[in-house]
């Protein structure tokens, strides 16, 4: 089962990330949407989730504040556009570092389960090719990969979930 993260470009605006997990999709969905679980895996190594709010409904907001070892913080936030438990989440994400129009990205997460293995696919559509490419060049693949490795550990121990 391909446990490595696959990151590819699609068209001029999208990044497609895919990873399989040895767990049912309900467990992966919960790990993605319950603050107490998100805090255990989200972000790269050396990063701590210091704030995690999730209002899991259409129009509801999510907000994560991460702190790196050196004290630098990053804020990630969005508004849910679609919530279909346990197979799909769509959210409009914003980045305070970008101009309003270009700083928004539409993220679509789908979870497909076959024989107890869940394949997670996240397609993120950015407002411009420039922003998409800047995200790819930022080290995002390494950070997401490390976070997904931690997510795999969280869902592999369902008694703790």
N, C-alpha and C positions, 0 to 999 in steps of 0.2 A: 504494500500500500504506500503510495507516494507521500511520505511524511515531510518531504522538503517543500518549502514554499516556492511556488512558481509565480514570477512577476513578469507580465508582458504588457506591451503597449497595444492599444486597439484604436485605430484611426488616429486623429490628431489630438484628441481630448481625453482619452481614457487610459486608465491603468487597470489591469485585470490581475487579481491575486487569487491563487488557488492553493489549498492545502487539505489533506485528508487527516482525519482523527479517528482513532480506534474507540469510538464511543457513539451512542445513539444521538441523533440530532436534537432530541429534547434536552439532553444534557449539555450539548454545545450551545444551544440557544439560551439556556439558563445561564451558562457561564458568560455569555455575551451580554445579558440583560439584567443580571442581579448585581447590585453594587458590591456586595460582600465578596462576590466571585471575581468581578472585573478587577477589583483592587489586588487580587492575587496574581494576575497574569498580564495586565495591560502594560505595554511599553517595553522598551529594551532593558537589558541587564543594567543595573546601576541607577534605575529610575524607579521612583516610588509614586504611586497614585495617592495624592494627599487630599483630593476632593473628588467625589464621585456621586453624581446625582442622576437618576434615571426616572423619568415619568413615561412609562411604557404604554403610550396610546398615541393615536394619530393626533398631531398637534402638540404632543408632549415634547418636552425638551430633555436632552442629556447634556451633561457637562462633566469633563474630566480635567483636573489640574494635576500635572505631573511635575515632580521635582527631581532634577538630576543630582548626582552626587556632589557636584560643585555648587549647588544651591540655585542654579538656573531653573526657572519654571516655564512650562508650556501649557497653554490652555487650549483644549479641544472642546467643541460644543456643536450641537446640532438640534434639529427639530424633526421628529418622526413624520414621514409622509405616508407610510404604510407599515402596519404591524400585522403579520400573519404567522402566528405561533404554530409550529416551530420551524416553518420553512423559509420565511422571508422578512427582512427588515429593509426599509428604504428611509434614508434621512438626508436632509439638506444640511450639510456641514459648513461651518464658517470658520475662517482663520482671521484673527484680529490683525495679523501682520500684512494682509493684502487689501487692495482696494475692494470696496463692497461687491462690485459686480464680478471681479475676477477671483475674489477670495471665497466664493461659494463653490461647493462641490456636491454633486448628487451621488451618494453612496448606496449601492444596492447589494445587500448580503443575501445569498441563497444557501440553504443547507439541504443536501440530498443524501439520504441514507440508503445504503445497500448492505445487508448482512451485518449490521452493527458497526459499519464504517461510515462515517459522515464526511462528505466532501463539502468544504466551505469554499464558496466563490464570492469574492467581493469585487464589484466593478465600481470604480470611482471615476465620475465624469467631471472634469474641471472646466472652468470658464474660459480658459485659453490654453493653447499649446505651450506657451511660455511658462505658465504656472505648473502644468502637468510635468514638463521637463525639469523644472526647478525642484519639484517634489521628488522626482526620480533621482536627481543628482544630490539630494540632501542626505543620503544615507538611509532613506525610508525603508528600503528593502531589508537592510540588516536589522533595523529596529523592529519592523513588523515580524521578521523571521524569528528574532529572539523572543518577542512577545508570544508568537504562536507556539514556540517550543514550550513556554511556560503554560500556555493554554492547554497543550497536550498533556502536561503533567496534572493539571487541575482536573480535566475530564477523565483521566486514567484512574483517578482515586475517587470514585463516586460516593464512597462513604463520607468523605470530607466535604462533598458539594452540598 
